[in-house]
Each structure stands twice: as structure tokens, then as C-alpha cells.
Amino acid sequence: MTEVHLENRTHAEYLEWVAEDREMQ
């Protein structure tokens, strides 16, 4: 699921997404 979204995101956006994902877990 995430792999498809990563293709459409920039590296900066990916880092922000990971940071938010880590806070939720």
C-alpha cells in the first residue's frame, strides 16, 4: 500500500510521512 504512494511523493514528503507514522505507533 505505502509503496504506491511513495512513488508519487518526494523524499522530503516521505521523511515527514515517516515522522508522523512513527509518532502514531
Backbone as a chain_set.jsonl record, in Angstrom:
{"seq": "MTEVHLENRTHAEYLEWVAEDREMQ", "coords": {"N": [[0.838, -1.204, 0.0], [1.832, 1.302, 0.911], [3.988, 1.554, -0.797], [3.06, 2.287, -3.334], [2.217, 4.893, -2.888], [4.604, 6.103, -2.218], [5.935, 6.389, -4.603], [4.803, 8.599, -5.701], [5.544, 10.616, -4.089], [7.861, 13.098, -2.854], [11.252, 12.944, -1.608], [11.478, 14.516, 0.684], [8.802, 14.798, 1.475], [8.313, 12.154, 2.064], [9.958, 11.754, 4.295], [8.646, 13.371, 6.153], [6.229, 12.009, 6.301], [7.032, 9.581, 7.382], [7.916, 10.448, 9.878], [5.506, 11.285, 11.048], [4.183, 8.864, 11.034], [5.694, 7.357, 12.794], [5.215, 8.677, 15.179], [2.592, 8.031, 15.684], [2.671, 5.326, 16.153]], "CA": [[0.0, 0.0, 0.0], [2.662, 2.506, 1.016], [4.933, 1.633, -1.922], [2.43, 3.019, -4.433], [2.207, 6.308, -2.535], [5.976, 6.615, -2.183], [6.346, 6.738, -5.965], [4.249, 9.913, -6.024], [5.996, 11.583, -3.085], [9.274, 13.463, -2.889], [11.97, 12.405, -0.451], [11.142, 15.354, 1.837], [7.46, 14.424, 1.907], [8.422, 10.819, 2.65], [10.515, 11.893, 5.647], [7.59, 13.91, 7.01], [5.246, 10.946, 6.473], [7.622, 8.609, 8.308], [7.929, 11.061, 11.208], [4.142, 11.229, 11.563], [3.84, 7.458, 11.234], [6.39, 6.896, 13.999], [4.565, 9.277, 16.347], [1.323, 7.34, 15.914], [2.908, 3.947, 16.593]], "C": [[0.874, 1.255, 0.0], [3.567, 2.669, -0.19], [4.347, 2.434, -3.077], [2.464, 4.514, -4.154], [3.611, 6.901, -2.578], [6.424, 7.054, -3.575], [5.881, 8.147, -6.323], [4.708, 10.992, -5.05], [7.469, 11.914, -3.291], [9.939, 12.908, -1.642], [11.619, 13.202, 0.81], [9.766, 14.979, 2.375], [7.477, 13.06, 2.568], [8.944, 10.911, 4.079], [9.458, 12.425, 6.606], [6.55, 12.837, 7.301], [5.75, 9.916, 7.479], [7.596, 9.164, 9.73], [6.539, 10.989, 11.823], [3.755, 9.796, 11.877], [4.473, 6.934, 12.516], [5.721, 7.444, 15.247], [3.28, 8.529, 16.69], [1.551, 5.943, 16.466], [3.45, 3.891, 18.015]], "O": [[0.677, 2.157, -0.814], [3.888, 3.793, -0.574], [5.069, 3.185, -3.733], [2.707, 5.315, -5.057], [3.786, 8.066, -2.934], [7.211, 7.992, -3.705], [6.497, 8.813, -7.154], [4.308, 12.15, -5.169], [8.227, 11.111, -3.835], [9.26, 12.452, -0.722], [11.478, 12.622, 1.887], [9.58, 14.857, 3.585], [6.741, 12.825, 3.527], [8.438, 10.233, 4.973], [9.38, 11.978, 7.751], [6.04, 12.756, 8.418], [4.992, 9.438, 8.323], [7.29, 8.439, 10.677], [6.405, 10.665, 13.003], [3.076, 9.536, 12.87], [3.856, 6.156, 13.243], [5.66, 6.759, 16.268], [2.923, 8.411, 17.862], [0.697, 5.424, 17.185], [3.703, 2.805, 18.537]]}, "num_chains": 1, "name": "protein.A"}
